[in-house]
Amino acid sequence: MKNNISILKLVSTEINHTGNWRTFRPKFLPDKCNACGICARFCPEGIISKYNDKAKPYYQCDLAYCKGCAICATECPVKAIIMELDVK
């Protein structure tokens, strides 16, 4: 029974977009990003992914699930993530 509950939670998270109630959202600045991956490691939702551009790799998050906690911006050593007001 415990395994079924865990699976249900995972499916529920994939179906329910949780980013619609946040006040601030992260804005990733690819030109400043050094692709260290610290933002992805510290994201409590696990929604930050690495993308490979022709020039250099960079990170972005899935805003459908971002809660606006600002941990990624706080932990970024080169300040390549800023928090901005989320205008809906």
PDB file of N, CA, C and O in Angstrom:
ATOM      1  N   MET A   1       0.823  -1.192   0.000  1.00  0.00           N
ATOM      2  CA  MET A   1       0.000   0.000   0.000  1.00  0.00           C
ATOM      3  C   MET A   1       0.867   1.255   0.000  1.00  0.00           C
ATOM      4  O   MET A   1       0.535   2.242  -0.656  1.00  0.00           O
ATOM      5  N   LYS A   2       1.968   1.218   0.729  1.00  0.00           N
ATOM      6  CA  LYS A   2       2.840   2.389   0.810  1.00  0.00           C
ATOM      7  C   LYS A   2       3.397   2.752  -0.569  1.00  0.00           C
ATOM      8  O   LYS A   2       3.491   3.934  -0.899  1.00  0.00           O
ATOM      9  N   ASN A   3       3.763   1.762  -1.371  1.00  0.00           N
ATOM     10  CA  ASN A   3       4.273   2.026  -2.714  1.00  0.00           C
ATOM     11  C   ASN A   3       3.228   2.683  -3.601  1.00  0.00           C
ATOM     12  O   ASN A   3       3.562   3.554  -4.405  1.00  0.00           O
ATOM     13  N   ASN A   4       1.984   2.286  -3.468  1.00  0.00           N
ATOM     14  CA  ASN A   4       0.915   2.894  -4.257  1.00  0.00           C
ATOM     15  C   ASN A   4       0.744   4.367  -3.912  1.00  0.00           C
ATOM     16  O   ASN A   4       0.471   5.177  -4.798  1.00  0.00           O
ATOM     17  N   ILE A   5       0.897   4.727  -2.651  1.00  0.00           N
ATOM     18  CA  ILE A   5       0.777   6.120  -2.230  1.00  0.00           C
ATOM     19  C   ILE A   5       1.913   6.949  -2.833  1.00  0.00           C
ATOM     20  O   ILE A   5       1.688   8.070  -3.288  1.00  0.00           O
ATOM     21  N   SER A   6       3.120   6.408  -2.839  1.00  0.00           N
ATOM     22  CA  SER A   6       4.263   7.103  -3.424  1.00  0.00           C
ATOM     23  C   SER A   6       4.053   7.340  -4.908  1.00  0.00           C
ATOM     24  O   SER A   6       4.330   8.431  -5.407  1.00  0.00           O
ATOM     25  N   ILE A   7       3.573   6.345  -5.609  1.00  0.00           N
ATOM     26  CA  ILE A   7       3.302   6.483  -7.042  1.00  0.00           C
ATOM     27  C   ILE A   7       2.213   7.512  -7.277  1.00  0.00           C
ATOM     28  O   ILE A   7       2.312   8.304  -8.214  1.00  0.00           O
ATOM     29  N   LEU A   8       1.187   7.520  -6.460  1.00  0.00           N
ATOM     30  CA  LEU A   8       0.099   8.476  -6.596  1.00  0.00           C
ATOM     31  C   LEU A   8       0.608   9.908  -6.424  1.00  0.00           C
ATOM     32  O   LEU A   8       0.193  10.806  -7.157  1.00  0.00           O
ATOM     33  N   LYS A   9       1.495  10.121  -5.469  1.00  0.00           N
ATOM     34  CA  LYS A   9       2.057  11.459  -5.258  1.00  0.00           C
ATOM     35  C   LYS A   9       2.853  11.913  -6.473  1.00  0.00           C
ATOM     36  O   LYS A   9       2.756  13.070  -6.881  1.00  0.00           O
ATOM     37  N   LEU A  10       3.636  11.018  -7.052  1.00  0.00           N
ATOM     38  CA  LEU A  10       4.412  11.369  -8.232  1.00  0.00           C
ATOM     39  C   LEU A  10       3.518  11.733  -9.406  1.00  0.00           C
ATOM     40  O   LEU A  10       3.763  12.729 -10.086  1.00  0.00           O
ATOM     41  N   VAL A  11       2.512  10.957  -9.645  1.00  0.00           N
ATOM     42  CA  VAL A  11       1.587  11.227 -10.741  1.00  0.00           C
ATOM     43  C   VAL A  11       0.852  12.534 -10.491  1.00  0.00           C
ATOM     44  O   VAL A  11       0.668  13.326 -11.415  1.00  0.00           O
ATOM     45  N   SER A  12       0.433  12.769  -9.264  1.00  0.00           N
ATOM     46  CA  SER A  12      -0.277  13.996  -8.921  1.00  0.00           C
ATOM     47  C   SER A  12       0.586  15.225  -9.194  1.00  0.00           C
ATOM     48  O   SER A  12       0.089  16.232  -9.698  1.00  0.00           O
ATOM     49  N   THR A  13       1.870  15.149  -8.865  1.00  0.00           N
ATOM     50  CA  THR A  13       2.771  16.266  -9.094  1.00  0.00           C
ATOM     51  C   THR A  13       2.949  16.523 -10.582  1.00  0.00           C
ATOM     52  O   THR A  13       3.041  17.677 -11.001  1.00  0.00           O
ATOM     53  N   GLU A  14       2.999  15.472 -11.382  1.00  0.00           N
ATOM     54  CA  GLU A  14       3.152  15.636 -12.823  1.00  0.00           C
ATOM     55  C   GLU A  14       1.902  16.233 -13.460  1.00  0.00           C
ATOM     56  O   GLU A  14       2.005  16.947 -14.457  1.00  0.00           O
ATOM     57  N   ILE A  15       0.744  15.959 -12.914  1.00  0.00           N
ATOM     58  CA  ILE A  15      -0.508  16.449 -13.488  1.00  0.00           C
ATOM     59  C   ILE A  15      -0.812  17.869 -13.035  1.00  0.00           C
ATOM     60  O   ILE A  15      -1.250  18.691 -13.840  1.00  0.00           O
ATOM     61  N   ASN A  16      -0.590  18.170 -11.766  1.00  0.00           N
ATOM     62  CA  ASN A  16      -0.968  19.462 -11.196  1.00  0.00           C
ATOM     63  C   ASN A  16       0.169  20.470 -11.305  1.00  0.00           C
ATOM     64  O   ASN A  16       1.194  20.342 -10.635  1.00  0.00           O
ATOM     65  N   HIS A  17      -0.021  21.460 -12.148  1.00  0.00           N
ATOM     66  CA  HIS A  17       0.963  22.527 -12.259  1.00  0.00           C
ATOM     67  C   HIS A  17       0.860  23.390 -11.005  1.00  0.00           C
ATOM     68  O   HIS A  17      -0.215  23.882 -10.663  1.00  0.00           O
ATOM     69  N   THR A  18       1.982  23.566 -10.332  1.00  0.00           N
ATOM     70  CA  THR A  18       1.968  24.249  -9.040  1.00  0.00           C
ATOM     71  C   THR A  18       2.520  25.668  -9.100  1.00  0.00           C
ATOM     72  O   THR A  18       2.542  26.364  -8.085  1.00  0.00           O
ATOM     73  N   GLY A  19       2.960  26.100 -10.261  1.00  0.00           N
ATOM     74  CA  GLY A  19       3.576  27.415 -10.371  1.00  0.00           C
ATOM     75  C   GLY A  19       2.611  28.564 -10.567  1.00  0.00           C
ATOM     76  O   GLY A  19       3.048  29.705 -10.723  1.00  0.00           O
ATOM     77  N   ASN A  20       1.320  28.305 -10.564  1.00  0.00           N
ATOM     78  CA  ASN A  20       0.356  29.374 -10.869  1.00  0.00           C
ATOM     79  C   ASN A  20       0.058  30.284  -9.687  1.00  0.00           C
ATOM     80  O   ASN A  20      -0.645  31.280  -9.862  1.00  0.00           O
ATOM     81  N   TRP A  21       0.555  29.990  -8.503  1.00  0.00           N
ATOM     82  CA  TRP A  21       0.253  30.828  -7.339  1.00  0.00           C
ATOM     83  C   TRP A  21       1.444  31.635  -6.852  1.00  0.00           C
ATOM     84  O   TRP A  21       1.326  32.349  -5.856  1.00  0.00           O
ATOM     85  N   ARG A  22       2.595  31.547  -7.523  1.00  0.00           N
ATOM     86  CA  ARG A  22       3.798  32.249  -7.056  1.00  0.00           C
ATOM     87  C   ARG A  22       3.698  33.754  -7.313  1.00  0.00           C
ATOM     88  O   ARG A  22       2.944  34.199  -8.179  1.00  0.00           O
ATOM     89  N   THR A  23       4.469  34.525  -6.550  1.00  0.00           N
ATOM     90  CA  THR A  23       4.534  35.975  -6.706  1.00  0.00           C
ATOM     91  C   THR A  23       5.751  36.381  -7.528  1.00  0.00           C
ATOM     92  O   THR A  23       5.671  37.284  -8.361  1.00  0.00           O
ATOM     93  N   PHE A  24       6.883  35.710  -7.291  1.00  0.00           N
ATOM     94  CA  PHE A  24       8.103  35.997  -8.032  1.00  0.00           C
ATOM     95  C   PHE A  24       8.542  34.758  -8.796  1.00  0.00           C
ATOM     96  O   PHE A  24       8.285  33.630  -8.376  1.00  0.00           O
ATOM     97  N   ARG A  25       9.200  34.981  -9.914  1.00  0.00           N
ATOM     98  CA  ARG A  25       9.692  33.883 -10.728  1.00  0.00           C
ATOM     99  C   ARG A  25      11.143  34.127 -11.082  1.00  0.00           C
ATOM    100  O   ARG A  25      11.571  35.276 -11.189  1.00  0.00           O
ATOM    101  N   PRO A  26      11.906  33.058 -11.263  1.00  0.00           N
ATOM    102  CA  PRO A  26      13.309  33.242 -11.615  1.00  0.00           C
ATOM    103  C   PRO A  26      13.458  33.587 -13.097  1.00  0.00           C
ATOM    104  O   PRO A  26      12.759  33.052 -13.957  1.00  0.00           O
ATOM    105  N   LYS A  27      14.371  34.477 -13.356  1.00  0.00           N
ATOM    106  CA  LYS A  27      14.730  34.786 -14.737  1.00  0.00           C
ATOM    107  C   LYS A  27      16.187  34.374 -14.892  1.00  0.00           C
ATOM    108  O   LYS A  27      17.072  34.928 -14.240  1.00  0.00           O
ATOM    109  N   PHE A  28      16.426  33.405 -15.755  1.00  0.00           N
ATOM    110  CA  PHE A  28      17.770  32.886 -15.980  1.00  0.00           C
ATOM    111  C   PHE A  28      18.454  33.739 -17.038  1.00  0.00           C
ATOM    112  O   PHE A  28      17.863  34.054 -18.071  1.00  0.00           O
ATOM    113  N   LEU A  29      19.694  34.108 -16.776  1.00  0.00           N
ATOM    114  CA  LEU A  29      20.478  34.937 -17.685  1.00  0.00           C
ATOM    115  C   LEU A  29      21.564  34.065 -18.318  1.00  0.00           C
ATOM    116  O   LEU A  29      22.652  33.937 -17.758  1.00  0.00           O
ATOM    117  N   PRO A  30      21.281  33.462 -19.482  1.00  0.00           N
ATOM    118  CA  PRO A  30      22.213  32.513 -20.097  1.00  0.00           C
ATOM    119  C   PRO A  30      23.604  33.099 -20.369  1.00  0.00           C
ATOM    120  O   PRO A  30      24.597  32.373 -20.316  1.00  0.00           O
ATOM    121  N   ASP A  31      23.684  34.388 -20.656  1.00  0.00           N
ATOM    122  CA  ASP A  31      24.994  34.999 -20.940  1.00  0.00           C
ATOM    123  C   ASP A  31      25.900  35.009 -19.712  1.00  0.00           C
ATOM    124  O   ASP A  31      27.123  34.969 -19.846  1.00  0.00           O
ATOM    125  N   LYS A  32      25.313  35.063 -18.517  1.00  0.00           N
ATOM    126  CA  LYS A  32      26.100  35.078 -17.283  1.00  0.00           C
ATOM    127  C   LYS A  32      26.346  33.680 -16.725  1.00  0.00           C
ATOM    128  O   LYS A  32      27.246  33.482 -15.908  1.00  0.00           O
ATOM    129  N   CYS A  33      25.553  32.720 -17.162  1.00  0.00           N
ATOM    130  CA  CYS A  33      25.620  31.357 -16.611  1.00  0.00           C
ATOM    131  C   CYS A  33      26.953  30.688 -16.945  1.00  0.00           C
ATOM    132  O   CYS A  33      27.408  30.722 -18.089  1.00  0.00           O
ATOM    133  N   ASN A  34      27.573  30.079 -15.929  1.00  0.00           N
ATOM    134  CA  ASN A  34      28.806  29.324 -16.158  1.00  0.00           C
ATOM    135  C   ASN A  34      28.547  27.814 -16.185  1.00  0.00           C
ATOM    136  O   ASN A  34      29.488  27.020 -16.191  1.00  0.00           O
ATOM    137  N   ALA A  35      27.277  27.425 -16.200  1.00  0.00           N
ATOM    138  CA  ALA A  35      26.847  26.026 -16.314  1.00  0.00           C
ATOM    139  C   ALA A  35      27.389  25.134 -15.201  1.00  0.00           C
ATOM    140  O   ALA A  35      27.703  23.968 -15.437  1.00  0.00           O
ATOM    141  N   CYS A  36      27.501  25.678 -13.991  1.00  0.00           N
ATOM    142  CA  CYS A  36      28.019  24.892 -12.859  1.00  0.00           C
ATOM    143  C   CYS A  36      26.994  23.883 -12.337  1.00  0.00           C
ATOM    144  O   CYS A  36      27.375  22.865 -11.760  1.00  0.00           O
ATOM    145  N   GLY A  37      25.700  24.150 -12.532  1.00  0.00           N
ATOM    146  CA  GLY A  37      24.659  23.212 -12.113  1.00  0.00           C
ATOM    147  C   GLY A  37      24.241  23.325 -10.663  1.00  0.00           C
ATOM    148  O   GLY A  37      23.442  22.516 -10.191  1.00  0.00           O
ATOM    149  N   ILE A  38      24.757  24.305  -9.945  1.00  0.00           N
ATOM    150  CA  ILE A  38      24.388  24.463  -8.537  1.00  0.00           C
ATOM    151  C   ILE A  38      22.895  24.749  -8.397  1.00  0.00           C
ATOM    152  O   ILE A  38      22.255  24.244  -7.474  1.00  0.00           O
ATOM    153  N   CYS A  39      22.342  25.539  -9.288  1.00  0.00           N
ATOM    154  CA  CYS A  39      20.908  25.851  -9.224  1.00  0.00           C
ATOM    155  C   CYS A  39      20.071  24.576  -9.302  1.00  0.00           C
ATOM    156  O   CYS A  39      19.114  24.410  -8.545  1.00  0.00           O
ATOM    157  N   ALA A  40      20.429  23.684 -10.211  1.00  0.00           N
ATOM    158  CA  ALA A  40      19.682  22.431 -10.376  1.00  0.00           C
ATOM    159  C   ALA A  40      19.815  21.537  -9.149  1.00  0.00           C
ATOM    160  O   ALA A  40      18.856  20.872  -8.759  1.00  0.00           O
ATOM    161  N   ARG A  41      20.989  21.518  -8.545  1.00  0.00           N
ATOM    162  CA  ARG A  41      21.199  20.670  -7.362  1.00  0.00           C
ATOM    163  C   ARG A  41      20.423  21.170  -6.151  1.00  0.00           C
ATOM    164  O   ARG A  41      19.988  20.368  -5.325  1.00  0.00           O
ATOM    165  N   PHE A  42      20.244  22.478  -6.033  1.00  0.00           N
ATOM    166  CA  PHE A  42      19.558  23.027  -4.869  1.00  0.00           C
ATOM    167  C   PHE A  42      18.046  23.190  -5.058  1.00  0.00           C
ATOM    168  O   PHE A  42      17.332  23.407  -4.080  1.00  0.00           O
ATOM    169  N   CYS A  43      17.555  23.092  -6.269  1.00  0.00           N
ATOM    170  CA  CYS A  43      16.113  23.269  -6.516  1.00  0.00           C
ATOM    171  C   CYS A  43      15.314  22.188  -5.790  1.00  0.00           C
ATOM    172  O   CYS A  43      15.490  21.002  -6.067  1.00  0.00           O
ATOM    173  N   PRO A  44      14.435  22.586  -4.861  1.00  0.00           N
ATOM    174  CA  PRO A  44      13.684  21.577  -4.108  1.00  0.00           C
ATOM    175  C   PRO A  44      12.650  20.831  -4.953  1.00  0.00           C
ATOM    176  O   PRO A  44      12.195  19.756  -4.565  1.00  0.00           O
ATOM    177  N   GLU A  45      12.280  21.390  -6.096  1.00  0.00           N
ATOM    178  CA  GLU A  45      11.299  20.737  -6.960  1.00  0.00           C
ATOM    179  C   GLU A  45      11.947  19.906  -8.063  1.00  0.00           C
ATOM    180  O   GLU A  45      11.268  19.111  -8.714  1.00  0.00           O
ATOM    181  N   GLY A  46      13.238  20.077  -8.280  1.00  0.00           N
ATOM    182  CA  GLY A  46      13.932  19.318  -9.318  1.00  0.00           C
ATOM    183  C   GLY A  46      13.490  19.667 -10.722  1.00  0.00           C
ATOM    184  O   GLY A  46      13.413  18.792 -11.583  1.00  0.00           O
ATOM    185  N   ILE A  47      13.199  20.936 -10.964  1.00  0.00           N
ATOM    186  CA  ILE A  47      12.640  21.346 -12.259  1.00  0.00           C
ATOM    187  C   ILE A  47      13.603  22.170 -13.106  1.00  0.00           C
ATOM    188  O   ILE A  47      13.200  22.728 -14.127  1.00  0.00           O
ATOM    189  N   ILE A  48      14.855  22.253 -12.704  1.00  0.00           N
ATOM    190  CA  ILE A  48      15.844  23.006 -13.467  1.00  0.00           C
ATOM    191  C   ILE A  48      16.640  22.021 -14.310  1.00  0.00           C
ATOM    192  O   ILE A  48      17.171  21.032 -13.805  1.00  0.00           O
ATOM    193  N   SER A  49      16.712  22.314 -15.611  1.00  0.00           N
ATOM    194  CA  SER A  49      17.378  21.411 -16.546  1.00  0.00           C
ATOM    195  C   SER A  49      18.465  22.126 -17.325  1.00  0.00           C
ATOM    196  O   SER A  49      18.420  23.340 -17.525  1.00  0.00           O
ATOM    197  N   LYS A  50      19.434  21.352 -17.756  1.00  0.00           N
ATOM    198  CA  LYS A  50      20.542  21.879 -18.556  1.00  0.00           C
ATOM    199  C   LYS A  50      20.172  21.809 -20.033  1.00  0.00           C
ATOM    200  O   LYS A  50      19.613  20.817 -20.501  1.00  0.00           O
ATOM    201  N   TYR A  51      20.488  22.868 -20.751  1.00  0.00           N
ATOM    202  CA  TYR A  51      20.264  22.935 -22.188  1.00  0.00           C
ATOM    203  C   TYR A  51      21.594  23.217 -22.868  1.00  0.00           C
ATOM    204  O   TYR A  51      22.414  23.978 -22.354  1.00  0.00           O
ATOM    205  N   ASN A  52      21.801  22.611 -24.006  1.00  0.00           N
ATOM    206  CA  ASN A  52      23.041  22.822 -24.741  1.00  0.00           C
ATOM    207  C   ASN A  52      22.782  23.722 -25.932  1.00  0.00           C
ATOM    208  O   ASN A  52      22.131  23.335 -26.903  1.00  0.00           O
ATOM    209  N   ASP A  53      23.304  24.923 -25.835  1.00  0.00           N
ATOM    210  CA  ASP A  53      23.223  25.883 -26.924  1.00  0.00           C
ATOM    211  C   ASP A  53      24.469  25.690 -27.781  1.00  0.00           C
ATOM    212  O   ASP A  53      25.435  25.063 -27.347  1.00  0.00           O
ATOM    213  N   LYS A  54      24.446  26.223 -28.982  1.00  0.00           N
ATOM    214  CA  LYS A  54      25.628  26.116 -29.838  1.00  0.00           C
ATOM    215  C   LYS A  54      26.809  26.857 -29.219  1.00  0.00           C
ATOM    216  O   LYS A  54      27.954  26.424 -29.348  1.00  0.00           O
ATOM    217  N   ALA A  55      26.535  27.964 -28.554  1.00  0.00           N
ATOM    218  CA  ALA A  55      27.606  28.752 -27.951  1.00  0.00           C
ATOM    219  C   ALA A  55      28.107  28.108 -26.657  1.00  0.00           C
ATOM    220  O   ALA A  55      29.306  27.880 -26.500  1.00  0.00           O
ATOM    221  N   LYS A  56      27.185  27.813 -25.725  1.00  0.00           N
ATOM    222  CA  LYS A  56      27.568  27.203 -24.453  1.00  0.00           C
ATOM    223  C   LYS A  56      26.324  26.677 -23.748  1.00  0.00           C
ATOM    224  O   LYS A  56      25.216  27.134 -24.028  1.00  0.00           O
ATOM    225  N   PRO A  57      26.492  25.732 -22.844  1.00  0.00           N
ATOM    226  CA  PRO A  57      25.332  25.213 -22.104  1.00  0.00           C
ATOM    227  C   PRO A  57      24.822  26.231 -21.085  1.00  0.00           C
ATOM    228  O   PRO A  57      25.564  27.104 -20.633  1.00  0.00           O
ATOM    229  N   TYR A  58      23.543  26.103 -20.735  1.00  0.00           N
ATOM    230  CA  TYR A  58      22.929  26.974 -19.738  1.00  0.00           C
ATOM    231  C   TYR A  58      21.769  26.226 -19.095  1.00  0.00           C
ATOM    232  O   TYR A  58      21.400  25.142 -19.548  1.00  0.00           O
ATOM    233  N   TYR A  59      21.195  26.797 -18.044  1.00  0.00           N
ATOM    234  CA  TYR A  59      20.104  26.164 -17.303  1.00  0.00           C
ATOM    235  C   TYR A  59      18.828  27.000 -17.399  1.00  0.00           C
ATOM    236  O   TYR A  59      18.882  28.225 -17.517  1.00  0.00           O
ATOM    237  N   GLN A  60      17.685  26.324 -17.346  1.00  0.00           N
ATOM    238  CA  GLN A  60      16.364  26.943 -17.313  1.00  0.00           C
ATOM    239  C   GLN A  60      15.475  26.082 -16.427  1.00  0.00           C
ATOM    240  O   GLN A  60      15.770  24.913 -16.181  1.00  0.00           O
ATOM    241  N   CYS A  61      14.368  26.682 -15.945  1.00  0.00           N
ATOM    242  CA  CYS A  61      13.443  25.886 -15.138  1.00  0.00           C
ATOM    243  C   CYS A  61      12.081  25.807 -15.814  1.00  0.00           C
ATOM    244  O   CYS A  61      11.744  26.618 -16.677  1.00  0.00           O
ATOM    245  N   ASP A  62      11.318  24.821 -15.403  1.00  0.00           N
ATOM    246  CA  ASP A  62       9.961  24.633 -15.894  1.00  0.00           C
ATOM    247  C   ASP A  62       9.040  25.489 -15.032  1.00  0.00           C
ATOM    248  O   ASP A  62       8.712  25.115 -13.906  1.00  0.00           O
ATOM    249  N   LEU A  63       8.630  26.624 -15.555  1.00  0.00           N
ATOM    250  CA  LEU A  63       7.827  27.572 -14.775  1.00  0.00           C
ATOM    251  C   LEU A  63       6.441  27.039 -14.413  1.00  0.00           C
ATOM    252  O   LEU A  63       5.784  27.590 -13.530  1.00  0.00           O
ATOM    253  N   ALA A  64       5.992  25.995 -15.070  1.00  0.00           N
ATOM    254  CA  ALA A  64       4.695  25.408 -14.713  1.00  0.00           C
ATOM    255  C   ALA A  64       4.729  24.814 -13.310  1.00  0.00           C
ATOM    256  O   ALA A  64       3.689  24.678 -12.666  1.00  0.00           O
ATOM    257  N   TYR A  65       5.926  24.459 -12.835  1.00  0.00           N
ATOM    258  CA  TYR A  65       6.060  23.830 -11.525  1.00  0.00           C
ATOM    259  C   TYR A  65       6.868  24.663 -10.530  1.00  0.00           C
ATOM    260  O   TYR A  65       6.968  24.292  -9.361  1.00  0.00           O
ATOM    261  N   CYS A  66       7.441  25.771 -10.969  1.00  0.00           N
ATOM    262  CA  CYS A  66       8.262  26.609 -10.092  1.00  0.00           C
ATOM    263  C   CYS A  66       7.383  27.338  -9.080  1.00  0.00           C
ATOM    264  O   CYS A  66       6.381  27.955  -9.439  1.00  0.00           O
ATOM    265  N   LYS A  67       7.775  27.256  -7.811  1.00  0.00           N
ATOM    266  CA  LYS A  67       6.999  27.905  -6.750  1.00  0.00           C
ATOM    267  C   LYS A  67       7.556  29.274  -6.380  1.00  0.00           C
ATOM    268  O   LYS A  67       6.984  29.964  -5.536  1.00  0.00           O
ATOM    269  N   GLY A  68       8.665  29.676  -7.001  1.00  0.00           N
ATOM    270  CA  GLY A  68       9.230  30.997  -6.749  1.00  0.00           C
ATOM    271  C   GLY A  68       9.962  31.117  -5.428  1.00  0.00           C
ATOM    272  O   GLY A  68       9.969  32.192  -4.829  1.00  0.00           O
ATOM    273  N   CYS A  69      10.572  30.056  -4.962  1.00  0.00           N
ATOM    274  CA  CYS A  69      11.231  30.063  -3.653  1.00  0.00           C
ATOM    275  C   CYS A  69      12.538  30.855  -3.645  1.00  0.00           C
ATOM    276  O   CYS A  69      12.995  31.266  -2.578  1.00  0.00           O
ATOM    277  N   ALA A  70      13.143  31.077  -4.804  1.00  0.00           N
ATOM    278  CA  ALA A  70      14.371  31.858  -4.987  1.00  0.00           C
ATOM    279  C   ALA A  70      15.632  31.156  -4.488  1.00  0.00           C
ATOM    280  O   ALA A  70      16.680  31.793  -4.384  1.00  0.00           O
ATOM    281  N   ILE A  71      15.560  29.886  -4.182  1.00  0.00           N
ATOM    282  CA  ILE A  71      16.754  29.166  -3.760  1.00  0.00           C
ATOM    283  C   ILE A  71      17.772  29.140  -4.895  1.00  0.00           C
ATOM    284  O   ILE A  71      18.967  29.302  -4.651  1.00  0.00           O
ATOM    285  N   CYS A  72      17.322  28.942  -6.119  1.00  0.00           N
ATOM    286  CA  CYS A  72      18.241  28.901  -7.259  1.00  0.00           C
ATOM    287  C   CYS A  72      18.994  30.223  -7.397  1.00  0.00           C
ATOM    288  O   CYS A  72      20.206  30.223  -7.616  1.00  0.00           O
ATOM    289  N   ALA A  73      18.294  31.339  -7.272  1.00  0.00           N
ATOM    290  CA  ALA A  73      18.919  32.659  -7.390  1.00  0.00           C
ATOM    291  C   ALA A  73      19.879  32.924  -6.236  1.00  0.00           C
ATOM    292  O   ALA A  73      20.941  33.517  -6.429  1.00  0.00           O
ATOM    293  N   THR A  74      19.511  32.490  -5.055  1.00  0.00           N
ATOM    294  CA  THR A  74      20.357  32.688  -3.879  1.00  0.00           C
ATOM    295  C   THR A  74      21.652  31.884  -3.982  1.00  0.00           C
ATOM    296  O   THR A  74      22.717  32.373  -3.606  1.00  0.00           O
ATOM    297  N   GLU A  75      21.568  30.676  -4.481  1.00  0.00           N
ATOM    298  CA  GLU A  75      22.726  29.789  -4.539  1.00  0.00           C
ATOM    299  C   GLU A  75      23.615  30.003  -5.759  1.00  0.00           C
ATOM    300  O   GLU A  75      24.751  29.529  -5.766  1.00  0.00           O
ATOM    301  N   CYS A  76      23.147  30.690  -6.775  1.00  0.00           N
ATOM    302  CA  CYS A  76      23.940  30.889  -7.995  1.00  0.00           C
ATOM    303  C   CYS A  76      25.181  31.731  -7.681  1.00  0.00           C
ATOM    304  O   CYS A  76      25.054  32.881  -7.260  1.00  0.00           O
ATOM    305  N   PRO A  77      26.376  31.170  -7.881  1.00  0.00           N
ATOM    306  CA  PRO A  77      27.594  31.897  -7.519  1.00  0.00           C
ATOM    307  C   PRO A  77      27.919  33.075  -8.434  1.00  0.00           C
ATOM    308  O   PRO A  77      28.669  33.968  -8.039  1.00  0.00           O
ATOM    309  N   VAL A  78      27.370  33.094  -9.646  1.00  0.00           N
ATOM    310  CA  VAL A  78      27.665  34.189 -10.582  1.00  0.00           C
ATOM    311  C   VAL A  78      26.462  35.107 -10.801  1.00  0.00           C
ATOM    312  O   VAL A  78      26.479  35.971 -11.677  1.00  0.00           O
ATOM    313  N   LYS A  79      25.425  34.909  -9.996  1.00  0.00           N
ATOM    314  CA  LYS A  79      24.202  35.728 -10.055  1.00  0.00           C
ATOM    315  C   LYS A  79      23.601  35.743 -11.464  1.00  0.00           C
ATOM    316  O   LYS A  79      23.221  36.796 -11.975  1.00  0.00           O
ATOM    317  N   ALA A  80      23.522  34.567 -12.079  1.00  0.00           N
ATOM    318  CA  ALA A  80      22.943  34.417 -13.402  1.00  0.00           C
ATOM    319  C   ALA A  80      21.439  34.180 -13.344  1.00  0.00           C
ATOM    320  O   ALA A  80      20.806  33.933 -14.370  1.00  0.00           O
ATOM    321  N   ILE A  81      20.867  34.257 -12.140  1.00  0.00           N
ATOM    322  CA  ILE A  81      19.427  34.093 -11.953  1.00  0.00           C
ATOM    323  C   ILE A  81      18.948  35.256 -11.099  1.00  0.00           C
ATOM    324  O   ILE A  81      19.472  35.499 -10.012  1.00  0.00           O
ATOM    325  N   ILE A  82      17.955  35.966 -11.595  1.00  0.00           N
ATOM    326  CA  ILE A  82      17.359  37.046 -10.813  1.00  0.00           C
ATOM    327  C   ILE A  82      15.883  36.740 -10.630  1.00  0.00           C
ATOM    328  O   ILE A  82      15.274  36.055 -11.451  1.00  0.00           O
ATOM    329  N   MET A  83      15.322  37.244  -9.566  1.00  0.00           N
ATOM    330  CA  MET A  83      13.897  37.049  -9.310  1.00  0.00           C
ATOM    331  C   MET A  83      13.159  38.288  -9.780  1.00  0.00           C
ATOM    332  O   MET A  83      13.551  39.416  -9.479  1.00  0.00           O
ATOM    333  N   GLU A  84      12.068  38.059 -10.536  1.00  0.00           N
ATOM    334  CA  GLU A  84      11.267  39.164 -11.021  1.00  0.00           C
ATOM    335  C   GLU A  84       9.799  38.908 -10.706  1.00  0.00           C
ATOM    336  O   GLU A  84       9.378  37.762 -10.548  1.00  0.00           O
ATOM    337  N   LEU A  85       9.037  39.971 -10.617  1.00  0.00           N
ATOM    338  CA  LEU A  85       7.612  39.861 -10.332  1.00  0.00           C
ATOM    339  C   LEU A  85       6.929  39.044 -11.427  1.00  0.00           C
ATOM    340  O   LEU A  85       7.135  39.287 -12.616  1.00  0.00           O
ATOM    341  N   ASP A  86       6.130  38.093 -11.020  1.00  0.00           N
ATOM    342  CA  ASP A  86       5.432  37.232 -11.980  1.00  0.00           C
ATOM    343  C   ASP A  86       4.098  37.891 -12.334  1.00  0.00           C
ATOM    344  O   ASP A  86       3.153  37.873 -11.544  1.00  0.00           O
ATOM    345  N   VAL A  87       4.041  38.454 -13.500  1.00  0.00           N
ATOM    346  CA  VAL A  87       2.825  39.115 -13.974  1.00  0.00           C
ATOM    347  C   VAL A  87       2.028  38.101 -14.764  1.00  0.00           C
ATOM    348  O   VAL A  87       2.512  37.559 -15.758  1.00  0.00           O
ATOM    349  N   LYS A  88       0.832  37.847 -14.336  1.00  0.00           N
ATOM    350  CA  LYS A  88      -0.018  36.849 -14.997  1.00  0.00           C
ATOM    351  C   LYS A  88      -0.917  37.492 -16.013  1.00  0.00           C
ATOM    352  O   LYS A  88      -1.701  36.805 -16.667  1.00  0.00           O
TER     353      LYS A  88
END
